[in-house]
Amino acid sequence: MSPQKARWDSSLVFLLFCACSIPKCGSASLQQEQSPQHYFSGLEAGKTSLAFFTPSVSAGTQPFLEQIESSAEALQDYGVSVVKVNCPKEDVSRYCGKENALRKAFLFRGNRLLREFPTDALFDVNSIVANVLFALLFNEVKYIETLADLENIENVLKGKSNMVFAYVPATGTAEHRAVMEAAFVYGTIHQFVLTTEAALLKATSHDDPDVSSAWLSFCHCQRASEPAQPCRRTALAQPLTLLNIHRHLKLMGAPLVTEVAEDPEKISTVHLQLGLPLVFILSQKETYEADRRTAEFVAWQLLGKAGVALLSRDLVDLNVLHRSNVALKTPDEGMPIQYLVLEDTDEIITLVEDKNKVKQIQEDEQEEEEDEDEKENNNQDIQDDQVVEAVSRDKKRELPLEQILVLTEENFHSSLSGAARTVVLFYASWEAVSLAVLRSYSEVAAHLKGTPGVLLSRVNCWDWPGLCSQENVTQFPTMRIYREGQQSVTYGGMWGTEELSSFILLSQVSCPLKLATMGEAEGYLRGDFPPELSSHHHPSLLGVFSTATNEAREAFEEAGNILSGHVRMGMYFEDDALALSQKYSVSPPALLLTRSGGRSVEGIALSKHSVQDMVQMIRYQLLDIFPEITVPNLPQYLQLGKPFLILFSAGDINQMESKEMLKLAKGRPHQTFVACWLNLKKTPVGHGILRTYFSTTPSLPVLLWVNLHAGGQVFKFPSEQSITEMNILSWLEKLQAGLEIPSSTLSEEDWKPPLPAYDFLQMMEPSMPELSPHPGDTPAQQPAQSPGGDTARGASATREEPSQESTAEEVGSSGRGLRGTAPRLAARDKQGKRHSEL
Amino acid sequence: LGLVLYTGSLCVVSGATFLYHDYCIIGAGPAGLQAAYFLQQAGRDYIVFERSHAPGSFFALYPRHRKLISINKQYTGKSNSEFNLRHDWNSLLSHDRRLLFRRYSRDFFPNADTMVRYLEDFASLLKLQVQYNTAIIHVTLEKNEQAWNGHYFLLTDQDKKNYKCSSLLVAAGTWVPNVVNFPGSEYVEGYETVSINPDDFTGQTVLILGRGNSAFETAENILGVTNFIHMVSRSRVRLSWATHYVGDLRAINNGLLDTYQLKSLDGLLEGDLEDLAIVKDKKGKLHITLRFYLENRNISAGIDSITLPQDELDNFATRAPYDRVIRCLGWKFDFSIYNRSLRMMPGKGNIKKYPQIKPSYESRGTRGLFVLGTASHSVDFRKSAGGFIHGFRYTTRAVHRLLENRHHGVPWPSTVYPITQLTNSIIKRVNEASGLYQMFSVLADIILLRENATAFEYMEEYPIGVLAELEMQTGRKACNGLFVIIMEYGRNFSGADKDVFYYNRAVGEAQHAWQSNFLHPVIYYYKRLPTEREMRLHHPDWPLPRPDAIHHIVEDFLTDWTAPNAHILPLRRFLENCLSTDLRNFFAESCFLFAFTHRKLPPSCQQGYMRMQGLVGSQELRHHAVQAGLLQDYTHTDFSDDRPPDSHDGSQEQLMRDHGIPVRPLQHLVNAKDE
């Protein structure tokens, strides 16, 4: 149960308790009297009772009598006792003698008869309670039929007290009962007016109301001082239940605008307690009067939907933008207060109403889900793992695996020694991720078909567990390249066809590749040496070492082993290495880096000689200055741990913007953010990102500052400004100074289990009493978990601890019989909910 | 070098010369050799003593009729060597693939001679240290504070040679025949010596005492040539297919049940052998009477003076005289060689033939003395397979692992995995592991969670009886909660008097998995290690104390628990709820979206995609995921349109909600076992 629901319940219990001031007794309380004499002599003055008379030799109970009996408990809450009076055979008095009196129920206060009810008015508990209360609350609830009646009452009340006007399509309904029950509590505070006339409802309403459903509105007559003006009305938007009416009246009773001079985080009002948002109008001394009027105006608009408070900034030290004028606090725990700069009161109202709408939708969906649960027991058994589901939907397609050699325990070693280079995919044939990768792998095989010197193979670890553990494969899938006479290389990249192919191709040449001549080195930098990789566009890295730099060279070679297959690395340490490095104005040891196709060569001095540092440095150097972010490359940039300045573009980025962004990125080599862009055509999932930020796709291109690592705020570069270095810089400055408002904040939600599991422990308990903890074994033995329940009845032949059994049943008497299977549990929850509503 | 070692380990104590070894193993049967193998692999100093000149001397004699009742399945349709061990009940564990029993025999029920040959090969091919022709006739203790266990074990052989060891592994089996003494028991022939030639029984009437596999095996052999066979025992017949216990009467030997129930003269009787008496008449026929009639009477007075039951009850069942009475009452452990100080006590009740040991297989009386093999069956008597090769080969390995930790500081082997592999590692094991399968409800795989549940440690085949001592026994830490994976039969399903063929005995739906009857995996979740007290107090019907949560993987006709929806999905939900996390797999694209929209990522994105090992997925797969509503397709998004283009709502909200096509189990097929 959500905390706010719990709050409603507690206030409802409180309401019933103090208003009725009748201590609740445990058991249902139908009194029996032997004869009318007995009954009438026992009646106390001022006590109300509902009596019905039955011949002592009754020919079976009539259905209506059953209903009366079952309403006894409900009526007891309102101080009405229900009495069944037996008529002795010879009795011919007023109540027993006449045949038709036996088909009626009589309401007495003391021994005065208030009302007699024909049985057809008492068809169920709702109608009995509604009609009895209707009779009792004759003064508190006025029944009217015409508009004139209503206006008369209104006029009388104006300036004095408020009115609750309810329309029910018929008396004796659940809605009628709810209204009467509310009137029982609030009848002394507000004037209740009830009608069943559809015409009256239509006359009081502007639009065409649905006359088949009940209607309730609160009329603010106390505030209306001018006789000519009708009272303002606030309709109850929810269905007519006691809980909703109670909530509505509470909200109407709350002050229109609360003035606060306290930290808004600590404020709690009726609205928040009832699960509604609270709007703060931030006020200053100078503008107090105007702000107060604004607040009242907004409050009227939001009546019943949100609370409004006037917060004086002079009294509270707020650490927010000076421009902010409105704050919104939502009842959800842990949600921070939103501070906003709004220009129009309409914006406040839309804001609140949108929030409520979202919430309403969520609630509806929850209800829908619950309904579904009820129908289907549970959707726990529906696959919600996208990979598993996709693979199992694809299982009937035969994979083109002819190109891939199947390795077994028998042929594994012989196959490896037969080829210079063998690629092995270790997988498990039952495991979804493995199978997904196997699909990409088969595409790789098709892709690389005919490439000399590459042998693709696979090992199913479900068939050959010994082989896999011998090869130290503990996770599925694992891809490894075995090279004759060398250590194998385990793949550690994305499981995509392209990435896998590129890895396999790059692994063809050793890493780093020793270049023998200056010509080879130049050719390497141009990208046309070695010929195996000439068709492959990848940044090339050339380490240039003089004979004196052995240490650096060894580290470079070691780094090459680690980066093997991911980076194209060469090294040159012939005598003329110095000449080569001088050409690019560095001195050995140094790295020469060409990005795609050797357009330009960057020279980088090597200062650190540890392998780890070098690997890190190479990885860093390979990053682009203003990269296009794609699904495969995002993690590399995320690892930098910096916020993103990202331009979302509908297609290719336009030249002007590209130039400006590049300027921005290049100008600050050690900057604190990653400048990048995203092509929505190429990376359509970017739409998903924008929709999460803005709920719709904004006009493109859009430049965003995303604080991925700290804070999680998303800021949007003003669309009216053009994307230039200057504009961006000044925006960033403002942003840093806290002068901008985030458009969105990344969700901080934890990744919880998407659905509950089968609670076998609880299912087993009823049929296996031995499962429950031994008495005194665990200190906190919860009664709810103790054995007992109907499902156990049939199943458990041996019941070992009958004594414990019976005590447990007493403790959880109301929950009995509902424990056990999942649908029963669901039913219990439903039941619980209904109880709290009535 | 051998010489140097030898002299190095010679020591002299109070005049007697002792040959020292860290580990001494008594008995070179299957269990002794199995223990020797593990010690040898670990490079430990050990010796095996064998009274005979070759290993497996018990199998050289028994079973008398030479047919082993352990199955030797050649084909399973699978190449998984671990899985295949589930159906190979004769092989010992080793790295040598030549030492698989199916390479020795093609028979489903192999000949015992093959077992002897197999054990000989096992000892010689693996070069195990076995000292033959050495019968240990006395074992005693020598207190010494330096010793591993506070004492040394002193062993004496038949030639009065002495040996000294730090740890003693008793793998001597149970080989002392159970004998019942009653008046006339001298006329009874023992199973050990009775003729196995059916010709010797032609036209005879035979009474067999006992109701185990040896009794039925004996009967089976002579069923065709005898007049009739009667079989007497105190307990009712226990059929292994009803009890799910391999030590009970196996169907291969139950021909006599057939002839009894079809009224073909043979028969079964219940009665306490202690009350019996046998008298021999002048013709040499053996008559059954009751000890009660013989009291105060002199047997030598001749048969005529002895009351026979039929004298009072003229339809007494065994009133017909017998030509032979054969005793087939099984064996017990040889307690006689152990000095009193070792306190080797017989168990109580039906396990009195076994010495008292703890669930760690260590003797209750002496620290450092472990009982292996058949003699260790008291731990799981009439439950699991610990008394048989296919069971004790695993418990022996478990003991070895305990010893490695205790004496050599080698913690129990374990593998650390990222949490994303949790479901996989369990599914892998429950589908192939043989130790879990044979030693169901005795050995368990344990998953120890690391802090924050981002990783876990997987340990195989730990004896659950000592779960509370896990940290001490394994050298591993269990402070962040643990899963215990075992296999169980349904409660109340197995039993001598149970109908195991009743209609609807098989459960097909995952949500009713807890009612599964056949062997199926069960996973217990504990937030903390159960205490000794909880272990002691837990209900005897339960293998473990009450867990914080429990999961049953529904029984499977093929014992193949890899179905994505019926097996893996409910398991994942269970694990997720225990750990309070989301263990779903995500394609790289989803992780990409989450990285931009969430501060935190699900484990599979964190440990895969974010480490640049994202699952890109082929076009077809992503298409399937989109069709299932589990992945959003943004490629057709119209830029001018505000609303999401297709019926699926745009946001990642959708992704996190769980809509798929319900996979309704094919009820009739799932439950078709009995049709």
HADDOCK unambig.tbl for C-alpha pairs under 7 A between the chains (distance, minus, plus):
assign (segid A and resid 381 and name CA) (segid B and resid 565 and name CA) 6.70 0.50 0.50
assign (segid A and resid 381 and name CA) (segid B and resid 570 and name CA) 6.99 0.50 0.50
assign (segid A and resid 382 and name CA) (segid B and resid 660 and name CA) 6.21 0.50 0.50
assign (segid A and resid 382 and name CA) (segid B and resid 662 and name CA) 5.24 0.50 0.50
assign (segid A and resid 382 and name CA) (segid B and resid 663 and name CA) 6.42 0.50 0.50
assign (segid A and resid 383 and name CA) (segid B and resid 565 and name CA) 6.49 0.50 0.50
assign (segid A and resid 383 and name CA) (segid B and resid 569 and name CA) 6.84 0.50 0.50
assign (segid A and resid 383 and name CA) (segid B and resid 660 and name CA) 6.31 0.50 0.50
assign (segid A and resid 384 and name CA) (segid B and resid 630 and name CA) 6.90 0.50 0.50
assign (segid A and resid 384 and name CA) (segid B and resid 658 and name CA) 5.38 0.50 0.50
assign (segid A and resid 384 and name CA) (segid B and resid 659 and name CA) 6.81 0.50 0.50
assign (segid A and resid 384 and name CA) (segid B and resid 660 and name CA) 6.57 0.50 0.50
assign (segid A and resid 385 and name CA) (segid B and resid 584 and name CA) 5.27 0.50 0.50
assign (segid A and resid 385 and name CA) (segid B and resid 585 and name CA) 6.03 0.50 0.50
assign (segid A and resid 386 and name CA) (segid B and resid 585 and name CA) 6.85 0.50 0.50
assign (segid A and resid 386 and name CA) (segid B and resid 586 and name CA) 6.32 0.50 0.50
assign (segid A and resid 386 and name CA) (segid B and resid 625 and name CA) 5.50 0.50 0.50
assign (segid A and resid 386 and name CA) (segid B and resid 630 and name CA) 5.30 0.50 0.50
assign (segid A and resid 386 and name CA) (segid B and resid 631 and name CA) 6.79 0.50 0.50
assign (segid A and resid 387 and name CA) (segid B and resid 585 and name CA) 5.92 0.50 0.50
assign (segid A and resid 387 and name CA) (segid B and resid 586 and name CA) 6.19 0.50 0.50
assign (segid A and resid 387 and name CA) (segid B and resid 587 and name CA) 6.70 0.50 0.50
assign (segid A and resid 389 and name CA) (segid B and resid 625 and name CA) 6.65 0.50 0.50
assign (segid A and resid 390 and name CA) (segid B and resid 621 and name CA) 5.17 0.50 0.50
assign (segid A and resid 390 and name CA) (segid B and resid 622 and name CA) 6.93 0.50 0.50
assign (segid A and resid 390 and name CA) (segid B and resid 624 and name CA) 4.88 0.50 0.50
assign (segid A and resid 390 and name CA) (segid B and resid 625 and name CA) 4.80 0.50 0.50
assign (segid A and resid 391 and name CA) (segid B and resid 621 and name CA) 6.37 0.50 0.50
assign (segid A and resid 393 and name CA) (segid B and resid 624 and name CA) 6.45 0.50 0.50
assign (segid A and resid 394 and name CA) (segid B and resid 621 and name CA) 6.89 0.50 0.50
assign (segid A and resid 430 and name CA) (segid B and resid 562 and name CA) 6.05 0.50 0.50
assign (segid A and resid 436 and name CA) (segid B and resid 617 and name CA) 5.98 0.50 0.50
assign (segid A and resid 437 and name CA) (segid B and resid 617 and name CA) 6.79 0.50 0.50
assign (segid A and resid 439 and name CA) (segid B and resid 618 and name CA) 6.50 0.50 0.50
assign (segid A and resid 440 and name CA) (segid B and resid 617 and name CA) 6.64 0.50 0.50
assign (segid A and resid 440 and name CA) (segid B and resid 618 and name CA) 5.69 0.50 0.50
assign (segid A and resid 462 and name CA) (segid B and resid 80 and name CA) 6.51 0.50 0.50
assign (segid A and resid 463 and name CA) (segid B and resid 78 and name CA) 6.87 0.50 0.50
assign (segid A and resid 463 and name CA) (segid B and resid 79 and name CA) 5.28 0.50 0.50
assign (segid A and resid 463 and name CA) (segid B and resid 80 and name CA) 4.51 0.50 0.50
assign (segid A and resid 464 and name CA) (segid B and resid 79 and name CA) 6.75 0.50 0.50
assign (segid A and resid 464 and name CA) (segid B and resid 80 and name CA) 5.37 0.50 0.50
assign (segid A and resid 465 and name CA) (segid B and resid 80 and name CA) 6.40 0.50 0.50
assign (segid A and resid 492 and name CA) (segid B and resid 613 and name CA) 6.16 0.50 0.50
assign (segid A and resid 493 and name CA) (segid B and resid 612 and name CA) 5.33 0.50 0.50
assign (segid A and resid 493 and name CA) (segid B and resid 613 and name CA) 4.70 0.50 0.50
assign (segid A and resid 494 and name CA) (segid B and resid 612 and name CA) 5.55 0.50 0.50
assign (segid A and resid 494 and name CA) (segid B and resid 613 and name CA) 4.20 0.50 0.50
assign (segid A and resid 494 and name CA) (segid B and resid 614 and name CA) 4.86 0.50 0.50
assign (segid A and resid 494 and name CA) (segid B and resid 615 and name CA) 6.33 0.50 0.50
assign (segid A and resid 494 and name CA) (segid B and resid 616 and name CA) 6.76 0.50 0.50
assign (segid A and resid 495 and name CA) (segid B and resid 613 and name CA) 6.32 0.50 0.50
assign (segid A and resid 495 and name CA) (segid B and resid 614 and name CA) 6.07 0.50 0.50
assign (segid A and resid 495 and name CA) (segid B and resid 615 and name CA) 5.08 0.50 0.50
assign (segid A and resid 495 and name CA) (segid B and resid 616 and name CA) 5.57 0.50 0.50
assign (segid A and resid 496 and name CA) (segid B and resid 615 and name CA) 6.84 0.50 0.50
assign (segid A and resid 496 and name CA) (segid B and resid 616 and name CA) 4.85 0.50 0.50
assign (segid A and resid 496 and name CA) (segid B and resid 617 and name CA) 6.39 0.50 0.50
assign (segid A and resid 631 and name CA) (segid B and resid 588 and name CA) 6.70 0.50 0.50
assign (segid A and resid 631 and name CA) (segid B and resid 589 and name CA) 6.05 0.50 0.50
assign (segid A and resid 631 and name CA) (segid B and resid 592 and name CA) 5.90 0.50 0.50
assign (segid A and resid 635 and name CA) (segid B and resid 610 and name CA) 5.15 0.50 0.50
assign (segid A and resid 635 and name CA) (segid B and resid 611 and name CA) 6.86 0.50 0.50
assign (segid A and resid 635 and name CA) (segid B and resid 612 and name CA) 6.00 0.50 0.50
assign (segid A and resid 684 and name CA) (segid B and resid 634 and name CA) 5.16 0.50 0.50
assign (segid A and resid 684 and name CA) (segid B and resid 635 and name CA) 5.30 0.50 0.50
assign (segid A and resid 685 and name CA) (segid B and resid 589 and name CA) 6.98 0.50 0.50
assign (segid A and resid 685 and name CA) (segid B and resid 593 and name CA) 6.72 0.50 0.50
assign (segid A and resid 685 and name CA) (segid B and resid 634 and name CA) 5.70 0.50 0.50
assign (segid A and resid 687 and name CA) (segid B and resid 634 and name CA) 6.51 0.50 0.50
assign (segid A and resid 688 and name CA) (segid B and resid 593 and name CA) 6.85 0.50 0.50
assign (segid A and resid 688 and name CA) (segid B and resid 650 and name CA) 6.95 0.50 0.50
assign (segid A and resid 688 and name CA) (segid B and resid 651 and name CA) 6.15 0.50 0.50
assign (segid A and resid 689 and name CA) (segid B and resid 593 and name CA) 6.10 0.50 0.50
assign (segid A and resid 689 and name CA) (segid B and resid 596 and name CA) 6.49 0.50 0.50
assign (segid A and resid 689 and name CA) (segid B and resid 597 and name CA) 6.45 0.50 0.50
assign (segid A and resid 691 and name CA) (segid B and resid 651 and name CA) 6.44 0.50 0.50
assign (segid A and resid 692 and name CA) (segid B and resid 597 and name CA) 6.89 0.50 0.50
assign (segid A and resid 692 and name CA) (segid B and resid 651 and name CA) 6.08 0.50 0.50
assign (segid A and resid 696 and name CA) (segid B and resid 642 and name CA) 5.73 0.50 0.50
assign (segid A and resid 697 and name CA) (segid B and resid 642 and name CA) 6.57 0.50 0.50
assign (segid A and resid 708 and name CA) (segid B and resid 596 and name CA) 6.99 0.50 0.50
assign (segid A and resid 708 and name CA) (segid B and resid 599 and name CA) 6.94 0.50 0.50
assign (segid A and resid 712 and name CA) (segid B and resid 599 and name CA) 6.55 0.50 0.50
assign (segid A and resid 746 and name CA) (segid B and resid 597 and name CA) 5.16 0.50 0.50
assign (segid A and resid 746 and name CA) (segid B and resid 598 and name CA) 5.06 0.50 0.50
assign (segid A and resid 746 and name CA) (segid B and resid 599 and name CA) 5.93 0.50 0.50
assign (segid A and resid 747 and name CA) (segid B and resid 597 and name CA) 6.49 0.50 0.50
assign (segid A and resid 747 and name CA) (segid B and resid 598 and name CA) 4.81 0.50 0.50
assign (segid A and resid 747 and name CA) (segid B and resid 599 and name CA) 6.00 0.50 0.50
assign (segid A and resid 748 and name CA) (segid B and resid 598 and name CA) 6.09 0.50 0.50
assign (segid A and resid 748 and name CA) (segid B and resid 599 and name CA) 5.14 0.50 0.50
assign (segid A and resid 748 and name CA) (segid B and resid 600 and name CA) 6.42 0.50 0.50
assign (segid A and resid 750 and name CA) (segid B and resid 600 and name CA) 6.48 0.50 0.50
assign (segid A and resid 751 and name CA) (segid B and resid 581 and name CA) 5.45 0.50 0.50
assign (segid A and resid 751 and name CA) (segid B and resid 582 and name CA) 5.33 0.50 0.50
assign (segid A and resid 751 and name CA) (segid B and resid 602 and name CA) 5.61 0.50 0.50
assign (segid A and resid 752 and name CA) (segid B and resid 580 and name CA) 5.44 0.50 0.50
assign (segid A and resid 752 and name CA) (segid B and resid 581 and name CA) 4.34 0.50 0.50
assign (segid A and resid 752 and name CA) (segid B and resid 582 and name CA) 5.22 0.50 0.50
assign (segid A and resid 753 and name CA) (segid B and resid 576 and name CA) 5.23 0.50 0.50
assign (segid A and resid 753 and name CA) (segid B and resid 577 and name CA) 5.74 0.50 0.50
assign (segid A and resid 753 and name CA) (segid B and resid 580 and name CA) 5.76 0.50 0.50
assign (segid A and resid 753 and name CA) (segid B and resid 581 and name CA) 4.99 0.50 0.50
assign (segid A and resid 753 and name CA) (segid B and resid 582 and name CA) 4.61 0.50 0.50
assign (segid A and resid 754 and name CA) (segid B and resid 582 and name CA) 6.47 0.50 0.50
assign (segid A and resid 755 and name CA) (segid B and resid 573 and name CA) 6.91 0.50 0.50
assign (segid A and resid 756 and name CA) (segid B and resid 573 and name CA) 6.49 0.50 0.50
assign (segid A and resid 756 and name CA) (segid B and resid 577 and name CA) 6.47 0.50 0.50
assign (segid A and resid 757 and name CA) (segid B and resid 570 and name CA) 6.60 0.50 0.50
assign (segid A and resid 757 and name CA) (segid B and resid 573 and name CA) 4.89 0.50 0.50
assign (segid A and resid 757 and name CA) (segid B and resid 574 and name CA) 4.90 0.50 0.50
assign (segid A and resid 757 and name CA) (segid B and resid 577 and name CA) 6.49 0.50 0.50
assign (segid A and resid 758 and name CA) (segid B and resid 511 and name CA) 6.43 0.50 0.50
assign (segid A and resid 760 and name CA) (segid B and resid 514 and name CA) 6.34 0.50 0.50
assign (segid A and resid 760 and name CA) (segid B and resid 550 and name CA) 6.15 0.50 0.50
assign (segid A and resid 760 and name CA) (segid B and resid 551 and name CA) 6.29 0.50 0.50
assign (segid A and resid 761 and name CA) (segid B and resid 549 and name CA) 6.10 0.50 0.50
assign (segid A and resid 761 and name CA) (segid B and resid 550 and name CA) 5.75 0.50 0.50
assign (segid A and resid 770 and name CA) (segid B and resid 539 and name CA) 6.24 0.50 0.50
assign (segid A and resid 771 and name CA) (segid B and resid 546 and name CA) 6.36 0.50 0.50
assign (segid A and resid 773 and name CA) (segid B and resid 546 and name CA) 6.81 0.50 0.50
